[in-house]
Amino acid sequence: MEEKLFPKPAVAGALQKDYIEARLHTDGGPREEENRKLQEEKAGSPANPYYVIIDPQTGKVLRKKAGLIPEAKFLEFLRGSLSE
């Protein structure tokens, strides 16, 4: 998903303008178990892909969404968090 959706001009522009992107890999690697615990804490789900928008000042989860999302719906998801 991230390889196809994130590079699209509208999505890439929104991410670069208003967000700090961080990726949490839970499907392997040396910190897999630690990453899974963090995903469960922030997202409340082990699903992949899972998108979480966190307020950097408070650490509060503003929005979260699981699964494959079409471009237009992903942009709505991003924009909705800016008004919260």
C-alpha positions as a Markdown table, in Angstrom:
| # | Residue | x | y | z |
|---|---|---|---|---|
| 1 | Met | 0.0 | 0.0 | 0.0 |
| 2 | Glu | 2.6 | 2.5 | 1.0 |
| 3 | Glu | 4.6 | 1.9 | -2.2 |
| 4 | Lys | 1.6 | 2.7 | -4.4 |
| 5 | Leu | -0.3 | 5.3 | -2.4 |
| 6 | Phe | 2.3 | 7.4 | -0.6 |
| 7 | Pro | 4.2 | 8.5 | -3.8 |
| 8 | Lys | 1.0 | 9.8 | -5.5 |
| 9 | Pro | 1.4 | 13.6 | -5.9 |
| 10 | Ala | -1.7 | 14.5 | -3.8 |
| 11 | Val | -0.8 | 12.1 | -1.0 |
| 12 | Ala | 2.9 | 12.9 | -1.0 |
| 13 | Gly | 2.1 | 16.6 | -0.9 |
| 14 | Ala | -0.3 | 16.3 | 2.0 |
| 15 | Leu | 2.2 | 14.1 | 4.0 |
| 16 | Gln | 5.1 | 16.5 | 3.3 |
| 17 | Lys | 3.2 | 19.6 | 4.1 |
| 18 | Asp | 1.3 | 18.7 | 7.3 |
| 19 | Tyr | 2.8 | 15.5 | 8.8 |
| 20 | Ile | 5.9 | 13.8 | 10.0 |
| 21 | Glu | 5.8 | 10.3 | 8.6 |
| 22 | Ala | 6.9 | 7.4 | 10.7 |
| 23 | Arg | 6.7 | 3.8 | 9.8 |
| 24 | Leu | 6.4 | 1.0 | 12.3 |
| 25 | His | 7.4 | -2.4 | 10.8 |
| 26 | Thr | 5.7 | -5.3 | 12.6 |
| 27 | Asp | 6.3 | -8.1 | 10.1 |
| 28 | Gly | 10.0 | -8.8 | 10.9 |
| 29 | Gly | 13.2 | -7.3 | 11.9 |
| 30 | Pro | 15.1 | -7.0 | 15.2 |
| 31 | Arg | 12.5 | -4.9 | 16.9 |
| 32 | Glu | 9.4 | -6.8 | 15.6 |
| 33 | Glu | 8.0 | -7.7 | 19.1 |
| 34 | Glu | 8.6 | -4.2 | 20.5 |
| 35 | Asn | 6.9 | -2.7 | 17.4 |
| 36 | Arg | 3.9 | -5.0 | 17.7 |
| 37 | Lys | 3.4 | -3.9 | 21.3 |
| 38 | Leu | 3.6 | -0.3 | 20.3 |
| 39 | Gln | 1.1 | -0.8 | 17.5 |
| 40 | Glu | -1.3 | -2.6 | 19.8 |
| 41 | Glu | -0.9 | 0.3 | 22.3 |
| 42 | Lys | -1.5 | 3.1 | 19.8 |
| 43 | Ala | -3.8 | 1.4 | 17.3 |
| 44 | Gly | -5.5 | -1.2 | 19.4 |
| 45 | Ser | -5.1 | -3.7 | 16.6 |
| 46 | Pro | -2.5 | -5.9 | 15.0 |
| 47 | Ala | -3.9 | -5.3 | 11.5 |
| 48 | Asn | -1.6 | -4.3 | 8.6 |
| 49 | Pro | -1.7 | -1.9 | 7.1 |
| 50 | Tyr | -2.8 | 0.4 | 9.9 |
| 51 | Tyr | -2.6 | 4.1 | 9.9 |
| 52 | Val | -2.5 | 6.2 | 13.0 |
| 53 | Ile | -2.3 | 10.0 | 13.3 |
| 54 | Ile | -0.9 | 11.2 | 16.6 |
| 55 | Asp | -0.8 | 14.7 | 18.0 |
| 56 | Pro | 3.0 | 15.4 | 18.5 |
| 57 | Gln | 2.3 | 17.7 | 21.4 |
| 58 | Thr | 0.1 | 15.5 | 23.5 |
| 59 | Gly | 0.7 | 12.0 | 22.1 |
| 60 | Lys | -3.1 | 11.6 | 21.7 |
| 61 | Val | -4.3 | 9.4 | 18.9 |
| 62 | Leu | -6.4 | 11.7 | 16.6 |
| 63 | Arg | -7.4 | 9.2 | 14.0 |
| 64 | Lys | -6.8 | 5.6 | 13.0 |
| 65 | Lys | -7.8 | 3.4 | 10.2 |
| 66 | Ala | -7.0 | -0.2 | 9.1 |
| 67 | Gly | -6.8 | -1.8 | 5.7 |
| 68 | Leu | -6.3 | -0.8 | 2.1 |
| 69 | Ile | -7.7 | 2.7 | 1.5 |
| 70 | Pro | -8.4 | 4.3 | -1.9 |
| 71 | Glu | -6.5 | 7.6 | -2.5 |
| 72 | Ala | -9.5 | 9.9 | -2.1 |
| 73 | Lys | -10.5 | 8.2 | 1.2 |
| 74 | Phe | -6.9 | 8.4 | 2.5 |
| 75 | Leu | -6.8 | 12.1 | 1.7 |
| 76 | Glu | -10.1 | 12.5 | 3.6 |
| 77 | Phe | -8.6 | 10.6 | 6.5 |
| 78 | Leu | -5.5 | 12.9 | 6.5 |
| 79 | Arg | -7.5 | 16.2 | 6.2 |
| 80 | Gly | -10.0 | 15.1 | 9.0 |
| 81 | Ser | -7.1 | 15.0 | 11.5 |
| 82 | Leu | -6.1 | 18.6 | 10.8 |
| 83 | Ser | -9.5 | 19.8 | 12.1 |
| 84 | Glu | -9.3 | 17.8 | 15.4 |
